């Protein structure tokens, strides 16, 4: 599974489909912080 917006790829699709979203959520949070620090508007 890949989310190109935040440059995240997981090769463990089974875990994602089973609800293990912790790494994905962490990547979203990191991307959000990086965007805020860079002055991005979302």
N, C-alpha and C positions, 0 to 999 in steps of 0.2 A: 504494500500500500504506500502510495506517495502523495504528499501534499506539497505541490510546487510553490504555493504561496509562502510557506515557511521553510522550504528546502529540507523537508523531513521525509525519510524513507524507512519503512519497516519491512523486513523480509519475513516476519512472523505473523502472517495474515490470520492464522488460526487463533492466536492470542488476541488479536484485535477483534475478531468476530466473536470471541468468547467474552468480550467486555473488558479486557485488560488494556485500558486506555491511558495508563499512568505515564508512559513515555511520550505519547502523543500530546497529552495535556501539558506535560513539562515543556515540550518543544513549542507549543502555542504560547505558554507563559513567557518563555525566554524570548521568542520573537516579538511579543508585545513589549517587553521591557526594552529590548534593543531598538524597537521603533520609537518608543517614547524618548529614549536617550538621544536618538539621532534627530529628534524634532519632527518626526513623521506625523501626519494627520490621520492615519488609519487608512 
